[in-house]
Amino acid sequence: MLRTEQEMTVEIRERMRGGEGIVQIKHLFKDGDLKGKTRLVAEISIPNGGSIGFHQHDQEEEIFYFLAGEGRVKDHDQWKEVKAGDALVTGEGRGHAVENIGSDPLVIMAVILTY
């Protein structure tokens, strides 16, 4: 199945999960498009100074692959810097937060798998 960019839904969230600023979520596929237990397949863009607040993933895993920009992630209880090419997985009740610390947008491919 090919989904063109024009067919993708773009969502803007303010103060996502208690974070700062806005976050743009481009949904690459929708519920029902995939046969696996996937809740989200999206490109997330966080502008300079923006963030997604700390939240936990229970009964699911979220994978972040950082495509562009510079950021920090709180991986459960430790802050770590990230850049394009880095990846993070969070699940089994653990939590994470992410913030843009660079001047360009922090762009992330995000996939949430449920179990």
N, C-alpha and C positions, 0 to 999 in steps of 0.2 A: 504494500500500500504506500503510495506516495502522498504526502501531505505537503502542499506548497506553502510558502510563507504567508501568502494571502489567506489561506484557509485556517491559519493558526489563530487562536484566541489570545489576546494580550490583556492581562489584568494588572491594575495598579493597586497596591496595598500601602496604606499609610501606617506607620508605626507597627510594622509586622511583628507579631508576637512580643510586643512591648519594646521593639527597637526604635531607632531614630530615622526620621525622614521617610522617603518612599522607596518601594521596591517594585520593580517591573517583572512580571512573570509571564513569559511566552510559553503557553501550553502547546507542546509539539504534538501530543496525542491526547485524546479525550478518554473518559471512562467508556469502556466497551470496545475501544479500538484494539486493545491488546488482549490476548487470551490468558496471559499470566496474571499473577496477583500484583499488579502495579497500580499504585494510587496516584503517582505523579511522574511525568516525564516532561521536563521544562528547562528552558534557559532563564536563569534569574540574573537580573542586572541591578546592582546596588550602586547608586551614585556616590560621589565623594561625600564623606561624613555620614552616610546611611548605614543601617545595620538591621539584622534580624535578631530579635531577643532570644535569650536562652530558653530552650524547650527540650522536652524528652521524647524519645521514640520507643514506645512499648508495643510489642507485637508487630514491629516493622523495622526496616533498616532504611536509612537515607544515605545515598552516595552523592558526594559533591566532587566534581572534577572542575578545577579552576581553569578557565579559558583565557582570561585576560585580567590585568590589574594586580593590585596588591592589597592584602587584607590580613586580618587576624581572626582566628577561630578559637573559641573556647571549646576544647575537646574534653567533655565531662567537667574536669576541674582544673585544667591547665590551659593557659593562653599560648598559642603558637602562631607565628607569622606564616602566611601562605602567598604563593604567586602562581602565575600561569604554569601548568604542567603538574601541579600538586593535586592530590586526591585525599578525600576523607570519607570514612564510613562511620555512621553512628547508629546504634541499635541496642537491643536487649535491655531497654529501660534507661540507657545512658542518654545524656543530653549534649546539646551544642548551641553555640551562638556564632554569628559571623558579622564582621564589620569591615567596611572599606577604609583603609588607612592611606590610600594613594590618591593621586589627583585625577586619575582616569576611573571610569566605571569598573567595578569588580564584577566580572561576568562568570557565571557558574552554570554548568550542566548539572541538573539535579534529578535524581531518580529515587522514588520511594517504593520499596518492595514490601508487601505485607505478608505475614505468615500466621 
